[in-house]
Amino acid sequence: MMNEELEWNYEELLCFLLIHASYADMEFTEDERAMIIQKYGKETYEKMNDIYDGLGEYERLESILKYKGVYFPTIDRKSEILNEISRLFNADGTYSKLEKTQMSFLERLM
């Protein structure tokens, strides 16, 4: 787990969440990657992807939960990110069963 408290801004966390969600069906497609880069920029994407790759699954979830109360304290804010994740899942033209399962998990997590 990262040592510094709240080291990511809102956009970095959203980028991290979308990278995490992209792996729901075990295939991070070029369409998904392109959507994230278009929305958050290549520099932010590369930074957050490097962090993501350096963490284990438990640490990734801990990282998301660390920011939950700061960046998603209300139903409206949670809906905002869940809508982004839904758009991401549709970026490659399919919304797989694994992605639907991941969406359900993230709805409960957040």
C-alpha positions in Angstrom: 0.0 0.0 0.0 1.2 3.5 -0.7 2.7 5.3 2.2 1.5 8.9 1.5 -2.0 9.9 2.4 -4.3 10.9 -0.6 -1.6 11.3 -3.2 -4.0 11.2 -6.2 -6.2 13.9 -7.4 -9.8 13.1 -8.6 -8.9 12.6 -12.2 -6.0 10.3 -11.3 -8.3 8.2 -9.2 -10.9 8.0 -12.0 -8.2 7.0 -14.4 -7.0 4.3 -12.0 -10.6 3.0 -11.5 -11.1 2.8 -15.3 -7.8 0.9 -15.7 -9.0 -1.5 -13.0 -12.4 -1.9 -14.5 -10.8 -2.6 -17.9 -9.4 -5.8 -16.7 -12.8 -7.1 -15.6 -13.0 -9.5 -18.6 -9.3 -10.2 -18.5 -8.8 -8.3 -21.7 -7.7 -4.6 -21.7 -8.7 -3.7 -25.2 -7.1 -0.9 -27.3 -10.6 0.8 -27.5 -10.7 0.9 -23.7 -7.1 2.2 -23.5 -7.9 4.8 -26.1 -11.0 6.0 -24.2 -9.0 6.4 -21.0 -6.2 8.3 -22.7 -8.7 10.6 -24.5 -10.4 11.4 -21.3 -7.4 11.8 -18.9 -4.4 12.3 -21.2 -1.5 10.1 -22.0 0.7 11.3 -19.1 -2.0 10.6 -16.5 -2.8 7.3 -18.1 0.8 6.2 -18.1 1.4 7.3 -14.5 -1.7 5.5 -13.2 -1.1 2.4 -15.3 2.4 2.1 -13.9 1.0 2.4 -10.4 -1.7 -0.1 -11.2 0.9 -2.6 -12.5 3.0 -2.2 -9.4 0.2 -3.2 -7.0 -1.4 -6.5 -6.2 -5.2 -6.9 -6.3 -5.7 -6.4 -2.6 -3.6 -3.2 -2.8 -5.6 -1.9 -5.8 -8.8 -2.3 -3.9 -7.3 -0.7 -0.8 -6.2 2.2 -2.9 -9.8 2.7 -4.3 -11.3 2.5 -0.9 -8.9 5.0 0.5 -10.4 7.7 -1.7 -14.0 6.6 -1.4 -15.1 9.1 1.2 -13.1 11.9 -0.3 -14.1 11.7 -4.0 -17.4 9.6 -3.9 -19.2 10.7 -0.7 -22.6 11.1 -2.3 -24.9 9.0 -4.5 -24.5 11.5 -7.4 -20.7 11.3 -7.3 -20.9 7.4 -7.2 -23.3 7.5 -10.1 -20.9 9.7 -12.1 -18.0 7.2 -11.9 -20.3 4.2 -12.4 -21.5 5.8 -15.6 -17.9 6.3 -16.7 -17.2 2.6 -16.1 -20.3 1.6 -18.0 -19.2 3.7 -21.0 -15.8 2.0 -20.7 -17.3 -1.5 -20.7 -19.2 -0.6 -23.9 -16.1 1.0 -25.6 -15.2 -2.3 -27.3 -18.8 -2.9 -28.4 -19.5 -5.7 -25.9 -20.6 -5.7 -22.3 -19.5 -9.2 -21.1 -20.8 -11.2 -18.2 -17.5 -10.6 -16.4 -17.9 -6.9 -16.9 -21.4 -7.0 -15.6 -20.2 -8.9 -12.5 -17.4 -6.3 -12.0 -20.0 -3.5 -12.3 -22.1 -5.1 -9.6 -19.0 -5.5 -7.4 -18.0 -1.9 -7.9 -21.5 -0.6 -7.2 -21.4 -2.4 -3.8 -17.7 -1.3 -3.1 -18.4 2.3 -3.8 
